[in-house]
């Protein structure tokens, strides 16, 4: 009980006052040189970035949607037949006029020989027709010369008839008068016959001339057939139409090829770049502007060229299925326009195996 009373008194007695702590000065900030250096670097980076942008980015237009293109020539036969000679290999370089392959020419040679024989027969027919003109012309001249003689005989018979009729009836027998009349009529008929024979001879000469023209027309037809057969025979040898490299060869020796079948392709050295720029990039693009070209196959080499021309229309417009914009669900999409870029004929360009379809990245300087 006494302990509890002592505890109550100790708890109820006032506590001694706590002395107030003296106010301390604020701590001094430490100097941070790293922060200052970072700020200085940032301040120096801003003008450097502006200079870099104005010098290396703003004056240029670039795109990664660009590829190398070329006029690829596909070689196809103009006649069908088995291949008896194949003189080229894959990726071989050939020149214009080089023999590529040969198709079996025997069937076409037979057509040439047959047409040549027909031409000889047609020429013989022309000579026969021309000779027939000479024969019939001689007959016509003979017939024309016989007409005056017959006319003279007819005139004499007509005179005799007139004399007999003018004499008194008791001086000349009636039979003689009748005979003179018959001879005059016969002579007149012979004159008409001679004239008809002369006209027939002349008509025969005209017919012979027509036969000559027909024979000459047949000669021309056979000559045309011979030329066509010779042309078909020449098609059995296929030569390179231009310089280039043999690519995508699908023919083998002994294979039977059909007319129009693609046998191989020739890729020339005439290459250029088709870069598909966005339509928002075309404002400053002009033909003749210099271009720096980087080919993905040669990342450490830089090619040069220039803008040749801009296509008159977007690439989507000339696609297989052009977009139909006159619909309700139209969504505006930035179109791309193909731009043709040609390489500079710099020395050493031929050392690189550039080929159509390679990806490139052109960089056009649009600000002089």
RONURO-38979 format. One record per residue (C-alpha): x, y, z. Coordinates in pm, whole numbers, padded with zeros to 5 digits, always signed. Example, Ala and Ser with C-alpha at 12.3 -4.5 7.8 and 13.67 -1.06 7.14 Angstrom:
+01230-00450+00780;+01367-00106+00714;
//
This chain:
+00000+00000+00000;+00279+00231+00080;+00458+00137-00243;+00150+00224-00448;+00120+00562-00271;+00482+00638-00342;+00434+00552-00708;+00131+00778-00731;+00320+01065-00580;+00612+01013-00814;+00383+01007-01118;+00192+01316-01011;+00500+01526-00931;+00593+01774-01208;+00877+01676-01447;+01179+01896-01474;+01178+02121-01785;+01375+01997-02095;+01630+02247-02211;+01564+02382-02567;+01812+02281-02834;+02009+02565-02987;+01915+02640-03365;+02180+02505-03610;+02280+02683-03937;+02153+02520-04265;+02394+02272-04425;+02601+02406-04713;+02542+02245-05057;+02835+02057-05192;+02979+02147-05535;+02894+01882-05796;+03131+01906-06094;+02961+01614-06277;+02633+01802-06298;+02806+02107-06436;+02988+01899-06695;+02660+01731-06797;+02493+02068-06840;+02784+02199-07046;+02778+01889-07264;+02404+01930-07314;+02447+02296-07407;+02722+02203-07653;+02521+01912-07798;+02223+02125-07895;+02407+02349-08146;+02603+02047-08268;+02277+01862-08331;+02135+02165-08510;+02446+02191-08727;+02439+01819-08799;+02071+01829-08892;+02109+02131-09117;+02414+01986-09289;+02356+01612-09310;+01979+01558-09280;+01779+01858-09396;+01946+01891-09743;+01875+01526-09831;+01581+01299-09908;+01628+00927-09860;+01430+00604-09864;+01497+00237-09807;+01226+00131-10052;+01459+00122-10353;+01590-00152-10580;+01815-00196-10882;+01631-00242-11212;+01730-00331-11568;+01580-00420-11908;+01585-00799-11882;+01555-00975-12220;+01392-01319-12226;+01510-01537-12514;+01244-01759-12674;+01252-01977-12989;+01043-01886-13295;+01026-02249-13412;+00981-02574-13224;+01207-02876-13219;+01472-03060-13018;+01783-02873-12905;+02091-03027-13068;+02348-02772-12948;+02366-02571-12624;+02661-02335-12615;+02604-02126-12298;+02614-02192-11925;+02456-02023-11626;+02575-01667-11556;+02796-01668-11866;+02862-01329-12026;+02776-01311-12396;+02785-01046-12665;+02524-00954-12922;+02527-01207-13207;+02687-01491-13011;+02531-01831-13080;+02335-01951-12778;+02178-02276-12897;+02066-02460-13210;+01742-02646-13284;+01740-02951-13514;+01725-02796-13866;+01650-03107-14076;+01274-03064-14100;+01309-02699-14195;+01587-02778-14446;+01350-03021-14618;+01091-02745-14652;+01355-02519-14806;+01456-02788-15058;+01094-02853-15153;+01024-02484-15201;+01341-02448-15412;+01226-02734-15638;+00882-02577-15672;+01046-02249-15766;+01248-02416-16040;+00931-02577-16179;+00750-02244-16168;+01031-02072-16356;+01018-02346-16621;+00645-02289-16656;+00708-01919-16711;+00958-01990-16986;+00715-02230-17152;+00440-01970-17141;+00670-01708-17288;+00770-01948-17568;+00405-02023-17637;+00350-01652-17691;+00609-01653-17970;+00446-01955-18140;+00096-01815-18122;+00214-01472-18226;+00362-01627-18543;+00033-01804-18610;-00155-01478-18560;+00076-01300-18804;+00021-01579-19057;-00353-01559-19018;-00347-01182-19053;-00136-01214-19370;-00381-01469-19517;-00676-01236-19485;-00572-00999-19775;-00508-01297-20005;-00850-01441-19938;-01000-01097-19980;-00828-01070-20324;-00974-01404-20431;-01314-01295-20311;-01287-00968-20502;-01193-01151-20821;-01482-01394-20782;-01718-01104-20724;-01589-00934-21043;-01633-01254-21244;-01985-01286-21116;-02056-00928-21216;-01916-00975-21565;-02112-01291-21627;-02434-01127-21512;-02374-00822-21733;-02337-01032-22052;-02648-01121-22251;-02812-01433-22140;-02771-01604-22476;-02391-01552-22472;-02316-01718-22138;-02457-02037-22010;-02670-02025-21703;-02448-02281-21537;-02147-02057-21571;-02337-01769-21414;-02442-01992-21125;-02085-02114-21084;-01955-01757-21067;-02213-01671-20806;-02118-01975-20598;-01748-01898-20622;-01810-01535-20517;-02015-01646-20217;-01757-01907-20122;-01476-01651-20144;-01671-01408-19928;-01723-01681-19670;-01355-01769-19680;-01273-01404-19613;-01491-01413-19302;-01330-01738-19194;-00982-01594-19239;-01076-01288-19037;-01217-01506-18757;-00902-01718-18756;-00689-01403-18733;-00896-01276-18442;-00872-01616-18271;-00496-01616-18316;-00473-01268-18163;-00695-01380-17874;-00472-01683-17823;-00170-01453-17798;-00349-01243-17534;-00437-01563-17349;-00073-01668-17362;+00030-01332-17214;-00221-01385-16933;-00078-01732-16876;+00266-01577-16848;+00140-01336-16582;-00022-01627-16397;+00300-01825-16415;+00499-01529-16287;+00252-01488-15999;+00304-01851-15913;+00678-01788-15916;+00632-01504-15670;+00419-01724-15447;+00677-02000-15450;+00954-01745-15387;+00761-01619-15086;+00720-01974-14962;+01091-02034-15014;+01182-01718-14824;+00951-01820-14542;+01107-02167-14532;+01455-02013-14529;+01346-01779-14250;+01212-02071-14049;+01542-02250-14106;+01736-01945-13982;+01528-01946-13664;+01678-02282-13568;+01995-02097-13464;+01928-01866-13169;+02175-01585-13110;+02206-01328-12833;+02003-01016-12916;+02224-00798-12694;+02519-00801-12456;+02452-00942-12112;+02481-01231-11871;+02289-01555-11909;+02044-01588-11621;+01761-01824-11535;+01849-02080-11800;+01579-02348-11817;+01681-02531-12136;+01905-02835-12166;+02055-03006-12468;+01816-03262-12615;+01505-03097-12474;+01212-03030-12708;+01128-02660-12703;+00808-02492-12815;+00757-02164-12994;+00751-01877-12746;+00890-02080-12456;+01123-01875-12234;+01460-02052-12247;+01684-01804-12067;+01718-01439-11973;+01988-01187-12060;+02068-00925-11798;+02258-00631-11952;+02504-00402-11779;+02266-00108-11818;+02140-00078-11458;+01953+00192-11271;+01772+00240-10941;+01399+00276-10889;+01341+00448-10555;+00986+00466-10421;+00972+00800-10239;+00674+00913-10039;+00461+01172-10210;+00545+01411-09925;+00912+01391-10029;+00861+01495-10392;+00839+01869-10334;+01215+01922-10361;+01307+01633-10592;+01421+01745-10939;+01588+01563-11231;+01964+01606-11231;+02009+01621-10854;+02314+01424-10729;+02253+01101-10542;+02467+00892-10309;+02372+00526-10344;+02449+00259-10089;+02392-00101-10191;+02313-00350-09916;+02543-00604-10078;+02838-00360-10055;+02783-00163-09734;+03137-00027-09729;+03128+00120-10079;+02951+00434-10190;+02810+00471-10544;+02711+00798-10706;+02438+00886-10950;+02173+01141-11033;+01796+01168-11052;+01679+01089-11405;+01300+01127-11390;+00988+01089-11178;+00711+00852-11279;+00386+01019-11388;+00173+00839-11132;+00199+00649-10808;+00306+00289-10794;-00031+00174-10662;-00210+00320-10964;-00017+00095-11203;-00036-00217-10988;-00226-00530-11089;-00519-00432-10867;-00525-00052-10839;-00709+00084-10535;-01072+00189-10571;-01096+00508-10369;-01460+00585-10449;-01584+00373-10159;-01721+00451-09818;-01442+00289-09619;-01168+00506-09768;-00856+00548-09556;-00594+00797-09664;-00254+00636-09713;+00065+00812-09811;+00137+00703-10165;+00478+00626-10307;+00602+00745-10646;+00883+00563-10830;+01185+00782-10909;+01444+00665-11160;+01807+00716-11056;+02093+00635-11292;+02446+00545-11191;+02740+00761-11284;+02975+00591-11528;+03254+00595-11274;+03561+00372-11321;+03533+00054-11123;+03156+00022-11138;+03189-00298-11341;+03400-00454-11065;+03090-00501-10853;+02835-00771-10925;+02535-00544-10927;+02215-00715-11040;+01845-00629-11071;+01647-00673-10752;+01925-00574-10512;+01818-00346-10229;+01973-00001-10217;+01934+00317-10015;+01965+00634-10222;+02034+00972-10063;+01934+01262-10285;+02079+01604-10222;+01783+01833-10280;+01950+02156-10160;+02246+02285-10365;
//
